[in-house]
Amino acid sequence: MKVDYIIVGLGLAGLAFAEKLLEEGKTFLVYEDASQNSSIVAAGAYNPVILKRFTPVWDAEDQLKLAKPFYDKLEKKLQQKLDYELTILRIFKSIEEQNDWFMACDKPFFSNYMIPKVIPNQNENVIAPFGSGRIKNIGKIDAKTLIDSYKSYLIAEDLLINETFDHFSIILNDNELIYKEVIAKRIVFCEGYGIKKNPFFNDVPVMGAKGELLTIYAPNLKVDEMLKSAVFVMPIGDDMYKVGATFNWTDKTITPTDAGKEELIEKLSKVITSEYKIIDHNAGVRPTTKDRRPILGKHKTHKQLAILNGLGTRGVLLAPKMAQKLFEHLENDQPLDKEITIDRFYG
């Protein structure tokens, strides 16, 4: 079998690159073994405001221009509701944070997203004595439904192979490569933190930040906006909420832990007072980088091999643009921006 590309991994990065290849009429196969699940357990919010400091997300406006139509197209293609409107109430901890909010609202970038007023708390089950600031015109993607549906689509098209990719079975020639029975021009590795097991790219400084989330049932909470404080509390319907997330830089497993659960419970007690029942507990390892920028580009020696990684906590927002950037680089020799190129680690 002969294809233009092999894609390894079907998180948000692999999915976005596969969709770009379909758009451009390129042939491909995807290898996926579900060993990395950070995309599936992610909250899925796309928000151009960093809520800790009230500053813009890097390159957010340009990313949004591509992300919105990308997910609209996938909704139609997969016949699934994926994109949901969302507002966020950023709970203030002090008068100083209120002042910081108003200062940020004066900046032109934020005028479409941040409402310049303090929203008083009127929910007895929410702890917000200093009120909140509201973020509007944003949304969330149901990443699990997206990836599950896209996987089913690829299976139906005979484009997905459910097996662990064997890096040592690659045979590299001058202008192509052979992997088992497949001949391809290039391989793009979209393996998330699994890149650490990739002998071609395991020197790339992808750091794993394990995140754990709870799903709770809280019938008395009655919140229809996402709360952001010590943790986020995101309504998902039927009095259910996602609560997250932890950051653990030492544990690289995808197994939920009692310590992670207790941390979330303790932080949640500072946000809501209503009783709740824990329905589910998930974990994943986010692929992030020290400079909080994605990693794109070709291997320094084997130019048939490429990487699309490091999307971190903002994969929903980053994936469509990064997939486009990598495609243009591989197919049309378009240079990659210095912030995202893998070459920044090679001197």
N, C-alpha and C positions, 0 to 999 in steps of 0.2 A: 504494500500500500504506500502511496506517495502523497504527501501533504505539504503545504507551505509551512505550517507551524505545529509544534507540540506545545501545549500549555500544561504545566504541572501545578495543580492546585485550583480549587473552585471556591474561593472566598470572593469577596467583593472585587479584589484586584483581578483575579483570573476571569471572573464573570464579565467584567467591563472590557477586558482585552478580547475575550471571545466575541463579544457583541460587536466590537470594533472590526474584528476580522470578518465577521458576517457582513457588516455594512460595506466593507471594501471588496467583497467577493473573494476573500482568501479562504483556503481550505485548512482544516486543523483537526486535531484530536485533543481531548482533555483527559488527563490522568488525575484521579482524585481518590483518596482513601479515607477522607473524613478525620484525619489525625489532628487537624488544626480547626478550631471552631470559634475563633474570636469574632468572626463576622456574624455567626449565627446567634451568639449570646449578647451581641452589642445592643445598646438601646436604640440606635438607628436615627437619632436626631440629627438634622442638619441645621446648624445655627452659626452665623458668621461672627458672633460676639463671644469673646472669652469672658465667661461670667465671673471668674475669680478677680480679674483686674479691670473689667470693662474696656477691653482693647479689641481691635479687629483681629479675627483669624487671618493668618497669612493667606493672601491671594484669594480671599473668600468670594468676592464679587464675581471674579472670572470663573471660579469653580462652580458657583451657583448657576451661571448662564448655561453651562453644559449639563449640570446635574438635573435640573428640573425637566428639560425635554427628554433627557436620557431615561428617567424613571417613568415619565408619561408614556413614552414609546414602549417600555417594557410592560406596563400595565395592559396596554392594548394587545401586545404580542402574546402575553401569557394568560390574558383574560383573568387577571387577579387584581384586587385592590391592594396597592402597595404603598401609596403615598398618602399620608394623613396630615391634615392641618394641625398645627401645634402652637400653643402659646406657652411661655415659661414665666412663672413668678419667681424672680430671684429674691429670696428672703434676705432682708437687711439685718445685719448684726449690730448696727450702731448708727448714730447720727452721722458719723464720718462717712459711712458707706452711702448713706442717702446723698450726702454732698458730692461724693465721687460720682454717683449715678447722674446727677444733674450736670456736672461738668462734662461727662462723656456725652450726654444727650445733646450738648451744644455743638458737637463736632458733626460735620456734614455726613460722614459715612453712616452714622448711627440713626439718622432721622427716619429712615424707613423701617427701623427695627425696635428702637427703644422709645417708650412713651415717657415724656418728661413730667412725671408726677409720681408721688408715693401712693401706692394702692394700700389702703388700710385693710387689716385682716378682719374678716367678718365670719370666719369659720372657727368655732370653738375647739375643733379637733386639730387645728394647725397652730404651731408655736411661732408667732411672728409679731412680737411687740413693737418692732420698728417698721412694720409694714413691708412691702415688696415693690420691686420694679418689674414692669411687664415687658417681655420681649414678644414682638408680633411678627407676622409675615415669614414664619419659618415652618418647619414640618418634620415629620419622621417617616422613615422607610421601614416597613416590616421586613427586616433583613432575612429572617428565617423563612418566611413565605416566599420571598424573592429567590433565595438560593435553592430551596427545595423545588420550586416550580421550574426554575431554569435547569436544574439537574434533570428533571423529568423530560423537559423539552430536548435536551441534548441526548438523552437516552433514546428518545423516540426517533431522533435523527441519526442514530448510530455514531455519535460524536463523543461519547463519554465512555471511558474504561475505568471501572471501579477496581483499582488495584494500586498498591504502593509502587511508586516509581523507583526503579533501580538505576541510580546514577552511574554505577559502574558498568552498565550494559551499553552505554553510549559509545559509538564508534565515530570519531570525528575525521572527516575528509576535508579537502580544500574548500569546497563550496556547498557542502551538504553534510548531513550526519545520518547515521543509521541507529535506530533503537529497536531491537528485536526485529519484527517484520515491517517496521515503518521507516520509510525514508523521508526526511524533512529538511527544509532549508534552515530552520531555526527552532530552538527551544526557548520558551519564556518561562522562567521559574517564578511562580506566584505562591510561594509556600509559607508565607507568614513567618512565624518563629521557627517553623520547620526547616528554614534555610540553614540552620546550624548543623543539620545532618547532610547538607549538600557539599560534596568535596570541592566543587568549583567555586562556591561563594561563601563558604563557612568563615572566611576571614572578614566578611563585611560586618561592620559593627551594628547589627540589629540586636537591640536589647529586648528582652521579654518582660513585659509588665503584666503579671497575672491579675485579672479582674474577676471578682465574684459578684453575682447579682441574686437577689431574692425576688420571687413573685409572691405577692401577698393578697389575701382576700380581706378587705376592710369595708364592710357594708355601711358603716356609719361615717366614714371619712368624707364622702361626697365632694371630691375634688375633680374638676374636669380640665385643669391646666397642670402642666408639669411643674412641680415644686423643685427648686434648687437651693440647697443649703448645705449642711454637713454631708448629706447624700442627695441624690435626685429621687423623686417619687413621681413616676410617670403613669398616668391612667391608661389602661389598655382595654377597658370595657368591662361591664358586668361586675362593678365594684372590685376589680382586680387592678393591681399596680405592680410595676417593676420598680425595684429599689436597688440602687447601686451608686457607685461601684467602688470596690477596693483597688488598691495598687500595691502589689507585692513584687518586689524586684529579685527575690531569691528563689521562691518556689516556681518552677517552670512546668509543673504538671497542669492538666486540665481537670483535675479532680477537685470538686468543692470540699472545703475544709470547715471544721467546727470553728476554728479561729476566725475565718472569713465571715461566717454567719454571725458570730458574736460581735464582731466589729460593726457589721451592718445594723444589727439590732440595737447596739449601743448608740450609734449615730442617729438611727431613725427615731429613737426616744427623744432626741433634741429637736425633732421636726414635727412629729404628730403625737397626739395623746390618745387617739382612738384605739380600741382593741383591734387585733388583726390575727389572721391565721396564715402561717407560711405554707404556700402551696407547692413551690418549687425552689430549687437552689442550683444555679449554674455557674460554671467557671470557664474562662478561656484565657489564652496568653496573647496579649496585644503585641504586634511587631512594631516597635518604635525605635527611634534613633535619638542620639544625644542632642542633635540640633533640631529635633522635631520636624524633620523634612523627609519626604519619601526618597527612595533609592531606585533609580532607573538607569538602564544602560547595558552595555555589552561587557562581557568578560574581558579582562585586560589582555588575554592571550588568545582565547578561543572565541572569535567574533560571531560564531553561530549560536552562542549561548548568551542569553540576556536575563535580566532580573527586573521584576516589578514588585516592590516590597516597601515596608516601612510606613504604611498608611496610618498606623497607630489608632487613636481614638476617633479619628475623623474620616474613616474609610468611605462612608456614604457620600461625603462631600468631595473627597479627593479622587476616588476611583475613575469616574468618567474622564476627567481631564488628564490624569496621569496615563490612562490607557491610550488616549489620543496622542499625547506627547511621545510615548514610547513607540507607537506605530509610525509616526512621522519620522522619528529618528532612525528606526530600523529600515523602513522602506524608502525614505526620501532623503536620508542623510541630514535631516534637520538637526542642528545642534541642540543639546539639552541645556536648559537653564542651569547656571552654576549651583543654585540652591538644591537641585534634585538629582544631579548627575552622580553616578557611582564614582566618577573620576575624582570627586572631591576627597575621596579617601585614599587615593593612590598617589597624591602629591603632584 
